[in-house]
């Protein structure tokens, strides 16, 4: 099987490459290229179409994205080109070549107002440019590949890994700096979701592709839905995660001393983009369909911190 991977230099892309199964011929791409990577700018529609036609993959795993949530408010054209335009082009090209698309998406396609976990079939209602651009990408995949059964959308939330830029590693750095100086941290406590480790998310992606290809054992008979949800288990606020990073960092010997973390509200920390206050994803059907046991977010966080530099 040949698979074209986008975003291969990003935190999820690194985990996907590390876990690439035997027998998969991986064509790994990133915006700037690099060692072992092919340059592919997702904002370049012509280049995206050309990549599919040149490599004719069995799957495109679109893990690349424009993820600067606040910056998207001032760069809507670029955010939509990457998050909506690229999936649309991939879907159009794959409809011609016969391949399949796994589109990685986000909890930000929901407005966070319902206060209970979101089911995959619930209507999208994004709050900002980032969420709207990802929602548009989902809609393109559904419209172009849905009737063929060759497009799958996997939504996830609060992605964090041992490499790259993410909340967990930022908090680890701030704990190191503030703990040494005795300065406290202030972290938002009224936005609730669930952290997702790149390790467990990559496992879910590869299992999904394996399952879709029909190579799982016959005792896992649940049919895959066109939209799936995956996150680690449990629920947390950003404040909860920040406190856990400090505690686990000390336990793992990564910190001599954790900083004091003070909870604040979203109003206390205004940002250009509005964020959903509750974006927990209901992953029950996905876990059953993929036959994967969930890892609690705190356990996964401990593992990623232990693996960080």
Secondary structure, DSSP 8 states (H G I E B T S, - for coil): -EEEEESTTSHHHHHHHHT--TT-EEEEEESS-BTTBEE--TT-HHHHHHHHHHH--SEEEE------TTGGGT-HHHHHIIIIIHHHHHHHHHHHH--EEEEEEEGGGS-S-S-S-B-TTS----SSHHHHHHHHHHHHHHHHHGGGT-EEEEEE-SEE-SSSS-HHHHHHHHHHHHHHHT--EEEE-S-EE--EEHHHHHHHHHHHHHHHTT-S-TT------SEEE---BS-EEHHHHHHHHHHHHHHTTS-SS---EEEE-GGGS--SS---SB--B--HHHHHHHT----BHHHHHHHHHHH--
